[in-house]
């Protein structure tokens, strides 16, 4: 491809033939062989990053979960997964990935169940999809040991090692649903350290303050030297803790270098259904975590399946839900944008490869908006997406 110069606000962006940003400044002069595109007042921002999805489950909305509970969703998907094929996973996942890409998402971290029902079919299908979509969207695959993987006789260690051989990107588990929670945490941390992989846990996705594993994860993160490599997704029970205990956990997360992903769609839909009055929102303590310096991302989680029956793949919508349900302030639209862009990019380890800066990949979202806050508030429908400097959705003027 030829070099590309985007003339926009607040600065011009020069993208080299390699697909990386060479310069960001106002009034860049176009050299020979540079294609100039006038954005005509449209805003260019870094592409959106979805830090937590379940592409192996997506588009299974018609599977029955009439009581709308987490256990109901787990049960119905487990029964479906027994006969689920890799081709089935790939077909449904590609529909959702295409929808996400069209709405500005340039990277997704997806969990893939590893358990007696799925074994490794989801991991295999999504790793293959990762390679097939490499030029359009960055995909990270989490080998996710579910509660079923820890039942008596289940070869969790063997499955996890095989997932690493298949080149899964991340090690994951749900200790709350495990038969031996502390053992499964030890297995995950040991495997991650041995294979040089990050960790992403479904942690305390419930509202029972008496049964949490926050401190166990903090201790293991420190013991294994995993600062900056551990993500705790959900953390709903943090909102159920007394303020002093919650503050202790938050301080521990900050000191240990643990990031958090809040999933407003799933938490609003699944949590608190047994409350007789004042139904809780089910989200974690977003404001307190951010105030302590803990990076907090907001992500889609499930899209149109038994866990969450709705979802368009639009992270700007998720940012709005995070702001509303997380009780952020009326001036925090910009912060909500960071929760679906720079914060998840940090958690996924993109580093200097992400953003509008010299040397970064030109993975961009372009839309009509005054600034990032307006982008979240308004959610413009006409969007153009560039990956590696190449238009992959929409069109340039």
Protein Blocks (a to p, Z undefined) as FASTA:
>chain_A
ZZddddddfbdcdddfkopafbdcehiacdehiacddeehpacddddddfbdcfklgopl
mpccfkopaklmmmmmmmmmmmpcfklmmmmmmmmmmmmmmnopabdcddddddfklmmm
mmmmmmmmmmmmmmmoccdddddddfklmgghiafklmmmmmmmnopabdcddfklpfbl
mlmmmmmmmmmmmnopacdddehiafbfklccklmmmmmmmmnopghiaccehjlmmmmp
cfklmmmmmmmmmmnopacdddfklmmmmgoklpfbhpaehiacfklmmmnopacdddek
ighiaklmgdehiaklmmmmmmmmnopafklmmmmmmmmmmmmmmmnonmmmgcjdehia
cdddddddfblmlmmmnopabdcddeehiafehjdZZ
